Amino acid sequence: MTHIDTEIQRYIAPGRHVHLAGIGGVSMSPLAEVLHGMGLVVQGSDQSGSPAVDHLRSLGISIHVGHEASGIDGAEFVIRTAAIHDDNPEIAAAHARGIPVFERAEAWGAIMQQYENAVCIAGTHGKTTTTSMTTHIFMAAQADPTVMIGGTLPMLHSGYRVGRRDVIILESCEYCNSFLHFFPTVAVILNVEADHLDFFKDLEDIKRSFRRFAELVPAGGRIVANADDPNAMDALKGLPLFTFGCTAEADCRAENLVWHHGRPEFDVVAGGTLYAHLCLRVAGMHNVYNALAAAAAAYALHIPGRAVRQGLEGFFGAGRRFELKGQYNGAKIYDDYAHHPSELHALLEMAKSLEYERVVCVFQPHTYTRTRALFDDFVRELKLADLVVLTDIYAAREKNTIGISSRDLAEQIPGALYCPSLAGAAEKLREIVREGDLVITVGAGDVYTVGEMLIK
């Protein structure tokens, strides 16, 4: 399997002058720092100031707030975030001047080749948590990794770190086939399900994409895959796999699993012997699989089992992954990024195991196409909560050309409340939340602000 063709490799070299459009973004700011550390002359722009922009400026990187055609002056090539399109003044100017424009994923793919080991963690869901767990393990092993996570990891106080050793760990997204620009030596595939159907044709198209990703692993590398996920096994059929799971046939498996108030304790058996004994600080069966995936990646790179145990003993979750926000009226308020039916299922099943009187789910669907394509699945999973509050759909990159609304979901869920605005949802919660409730704000948009309004 060959990679998506790109010319960016010849531009990623000391002394070359690069402009980053959207430099303050969650995966653009670490990209800027890594390129700066490699000896490139880095400049950039962002729509507004931010702590990330301030940090980059402290390193000597020139950043302009706002987007203007003159902002790319001096640049030999431009890298843009996915949120910046061809009508952006800087991108239009680059095209007019014949300056090459590359996507963020292409740049990370080129950088990856500078490292002996590239651990790329992919899957329809669980990527951020598993990448965070893997980071904890490699930090405990003093492997000094470079890290790129699509969320905030409390240990790092950010979503990235720039290491000085030979390992890079990256969350790897399938949307728009971004991960096909990568050069994994260890490709981790957590699960394969129907999602991003505004880009992929169907589940079979998604399976083909994940197979192409796995085929990027060179001889001597490892494809780490979930033995208990039928779609992943079907997508990767015939490839040499190192599997993880709870089945006896998995190469890295959980044994002697017991539960303590929703939190798992188990042995990790790899290569037929005990690798590590884990007492996770995060709840739910889905986190057993996330931990097994992280452990399997560590095992593939000969990280000692004690580092797996030590690393995961200190893991209390990533930002927006069942993150405790505070209390209101005697109820605990949590926030979670779940925006796919399978993620909702794992989250709500775990929440119900924690023995609260009621689980109140405040859900903000993410994108119109996802809501329509997976409508019946969302209805089924939301019924797991004792009470559901639905806010309007978060549009993200879309416009509502299909006439769907959260009200449609509410009409199919007994007792569900439809509150179009986030402020309205917070006001409704003030009326109904009581002591003993577990309230979870759920979604990939800005629904977390509902919990913040409630606590204030």
Buried (B, 14 or more C-beta within 10 A) or exposed (E): EEEBEBEBEEBBEEEBBBBBBBBBBBBBBBBBBBBBEBEBBBBBBBBEEBEBBEBBEEEEBBBBEEBEBEBBEEBBBBBBBBBBEEEBBBBBBBEEEEBBBBBBBBBBBBBBEBBEBBBBBBBBBBBBBBBBBBBBBBBBBEBBBBBBBBBBBBBBEBBBBBBEBBBBBBBBBBBBBBBBBBBBBBBBBBBBBBBBBBBBEEBEEBBBBBBBBBBBBEEEBBBBBBBBBEBBBBBBEEEEBBBBBBEEEBBBBBEEBEBEEBBBBBBBBBEEEEBBEBEBEBBBBBBBBBBBBBBBBBBBBEBBBEBBBBBBBEBBBBBBBBBEBEBBBEBBBBBBBBBBBBBBBBBBBBBBBBEBEBBBBBBBBBBBBBBBBBBEBBBBBBBBBBBBBBBBBBEBEBEBEEEBBBEBBBEBBEEBBBBBEBEBBBBBBEEBBEEEBBBBBBBBBEBBBBBBBBEE
